[in-house]
Amino acid sequence: MSVRHSDPILIVDYDAAWPARFEEEREAIVAALGEAMAGVVAIEHVGSTSVPGLAAKPVIDIAIGIRALVDGVPCITPIVQLGYECMGESGIAGRLYFRKGEPRSHHIHMVAQQSKFWQDHIGFRDALRGRPDLAQEYARLKRELAERHGTDRLAYTEAKTPFIQAALARARGQA
């Protein structure tokens, strides 16, 4: 059973259990990958659940950095065996995307560690972790957009983009 597109976007207060849920899943992924770990450079907790104190959709986002996309191919079956559904690139070239849970509990984004996707997700997470005021501003925006866009996940995501780009530019000293 998949999540209906009519499910509302739910933003909840920060849950101190999120880092432990990430760590537990990271350990399961490492164990499942076995020899396929040779192509994995890093496994990071990203997204709003990775920022202490930040309100978020209650879904653990995991970024798996690999040397090159081809290194992700041997990882697909072991990750699927952990209960994930492989969604291919799912609209983002150079990414292998997996989702798990009903309701959704985890996302995996497998990308080359040198990719813009990796750099932006790690950079934004680190900017929010380093600036609690920025994180709170982002939380306010997310709650407002969730209310405004209701069930339209694409509109919700696109509406966050200018904030994210500005935060990344500021973090890189470009603004």
C-alpha positions in Angstrom: 0.0 0.0 0.0 1.4 3.4 -0.9 0.8 6.8 0.6 -2.0 8.6 -1.2 -1.2 11.9 -2.7 -4.1 13.3 -0.7 -2.4 12.6 2.6 -1.8 16.0 4.4 1.7 17.2 4.9 2.3 16.8 8.6 4.9 18.9 10.5 5.5 17.8 14.1 7.6 19.1 16.9 11.1 17.8 17.2 11.4 14.3 18.6 14.6 13.6 20.6 14.3 9.9 19.4 15.0 10.8 15.8 18.9 10.6 16.0 18.6 7.1 17.6 16.2 6.0 14.9 18.7 7.2 12.3 21.6 5.4 14.1 19.5 2.2 14.3 18.7 2.3 10.6 22.3 3.2 9.7 23.5 0.1 11.5 21.0 -2.1 9.8 22.0 -0.7 6.4 25.7 -1.3 7.0 25.0 -4.8 8.1 22.8 -5.5 5.1 25.2 -4.1 2.6 28.1 -6.3 3.5 30.6 -6.3 0.6 28.6 -3.6 -1.2 29.8 -1.2 1.5 33.1 -1.1 -0.5 31.5 1.6 -2.7 30.0 3.6 0.2 31.9 6.6 1.3 29.5 7.9 4.0 26.1 7.5 5.6 24.6 10.7 7.0 21.4 11.8 8.7 20.0 14.7 6.7 16.7 16.5 6.4 14.9 18.3 9.2 14.9 15.3 11.6 18.7 15.6 11.7 18.6 19.1 13.2 18.1 19.3 17.0 15.0 21.2 17.9 13.6 21.5 14.4 10.0 20.7 13.6 9.8 18.2 10.8 7.8 15.7 8.8 8.4 12.6 11.0 10.5 10.8 8.3 14.1 10.0 8.8 16.1 11.1 5.7 19.4 9.2 5.1 22.0 10.2 2.6 24.3 7.4 1.4 27.3 8.9 -0.3 28.9 6.6 -2.9 32.0 7.0 -5.1 29.9 6.9 -8.3 26.3 5.9 -9.1 27.4 2.5 -10.4 28.5 1.7 -6.8 24.8 1.9 -5.8 23.7 -1.0 -8.0 24.9 -3.7 -5.7 23.2 -1.9 -2.8 19.7 -2.1 -4.2 18.8 -5.7 -3.3 20.1 -5.5 0.3 18.3 -2.2 0.9 15.0 -3.6 -0.6 15.4 -6.6 1.7 15.3 -4.2 4.6 11.8 -3.3 3.6 12.5 -0.3 1.3 10.9 0.3 -2.0 13.4 1.3 -4.7 12.0 4.3 -6.7 14.9 4.7 -9.1 16.0 8.3 -9.6 12.4 9.5 -8.9 12.9 12.8 -10.7 16.4 13.6 -9.6 19.2 12.5 -12.0 22.1 10.8 -10.4 20.1 9.6 -7.3 18.8 6.2 -6.2 15.8 6.9 -4.0 14.3 4.4 -1.6 11.3 4.8 0.8 10.1 2.7 3.7 7.1 2.5 5.9 3.3 3.1 5.9 3.0 5.7 7.0 6.4 6.7 5.6 9.1 6.4 8.1 12.4 6.5 6.2 13.9 7.8 2.9 17.3 6.9 1.5 18.9 9.2 -1.0 22.0 7.4 -2.6 24.2 9.8 -4.6 27.8 10.3 -5.5 29.4 12.0 -2.5 30.9 14.7 -4.8 27.5 15.5 -6.3 25.6 18.8 -5.8 22.8 16.9 -4.2 25.1 15.6 -1.4 26.9 18.9 -0.9 23.6 20.8 -0.7 21.9 18.4 1.7 24.9 18.3 4.0 25.5 22.0 3.7 21.9 22.9 4.5 21.8 20.5 7.5 25.0 22.0 8.8 23.8 25.6 8.3 20.6 24.8 10.3 22.6 23.0 13.0 24.9 25.9 13.4 22.2 28.6 13.4 19.3 27.8 15.7 17.6 31.1 14.7 17.8 30.0 11.0 16.3 26.6 12.0 13.4 28.3 13.8 12.8 30.5 10.8 12.7 27.4 8.6 10.3 25.6 11.0 7.9 28.6 10.8 8.1 28.5 7.0 7.5 24.8 6.9 4.4 25.0 9.1 3.0 27.9 7.0 3.7 26.0 3.7 2.2 22.8 5.0 -0.9 24.7 6.0 -1.0 26.5 2.7 -0.3 23.6 0.4 -2.2 20.9 2.4 -1.6 17.7 0.3 0.5 19.1 -2.6 3.9 17.9 -1.7 5.5 19.2 -4.9 4.2 22.8 -4.3 5.3 22.5 -0.6 8.8 21.4 -1.7 9.2 24.0 -4.4 8.0 26.8 -2.0 10.9 25.9 0.4 13.5 26.2 -2.4 14.2 29.9 -2.2 14.8 29.7 1.6 17.1 26.7 1.2 19.1 28.4 -1.7 19.5 31.6 0.3 20.7 29.7 3.4 23.2 27.7 1.3 24.5 30.9 -0.4 24.9 32.5 3.0 26.7 29.5 4.4 29.1 29.6 1.4 29.7 33.3 1.9 28.0 34.2 -1.3 25.2 36.4 0.1 
